[in-house]
Amino acid sequence: MRSIDLVLGLPESMQLPVPASVSTAAVVREELLSWQIHEETDVVCFLSLVIGEMDPIQTAVDDLDVVHRSDFTVVDDDTFYIYAEMDVRAVDRRLWSAIDRRAILVPPIVYTDDGTLQLTILGDEEALSRTMNRVPDEITVNVTRVGEHRHSIASLAGRLTHRQFEALTVARDLGYYEVPRKTALSDVASELDCSESAASTLLRKGERTLVNAALGN
């Protein structure tokens, strides 16, 4: 089986409207774990795992006209599940209709705080090629991997704390994991506004969690 990893940049017209009162920093990461579209009612039911601030996100979801029902379940201080039932919008259909009938989306689909959408599509080469050709022109597409499918289906958001996720993201963005390393631990600590010891602990705990996840522990 072959699969392709994509990072999609959605135009504002394809994004859910967010009230001005809700900070864009409220959502760090959302992993869409499962979904089902009811064609007879044009309603999609979905379950997501979110890292972020639950209260402002819940307020924003409650204010969306397209959402008929929602339920929030706390995992820890900054991680929670959302179950929601909402209308399938025309822009949603344009995006998802690009997926070839012989290809499938592999969960989770990841929404990040920079407005991008990360997803994996599985299928034969022809199905993957047709899918790429059908992506609407206004969506930017970055292919990050193509090859045999060996992904493990597992949620990382539920394994990392918000602070660990933030620390790993900062370290990566600053080049801490480049070879050779492009930044020092002190720079990571400065960006996180904490001591070098605290930054090191966050990184080591986060790295341990990711290694255990990769090795199936």
Buried (B, 14 or more C-beta within 10 A) or exposed (E): EBBBBBBBBBEEEBEBEBEEEBEEEBBBBBBBBEBEBEEEEBBBBBBBBBBBBBEBBBEBBEEBEBBEEBEBEEBEEBBBBBBBBBBBBEBBEBBEEBBBEEBBBBBBBBBBBEEBBBBBBBBEEEBBBBBBEEBBEEBEEEEEEEEEBEEEEEBBBBBBBBBBBBBBBBBEEBBBBEEEEEBEBEBBBBBBEBEBEBBBBBBEBBBEBBEEBEEEE
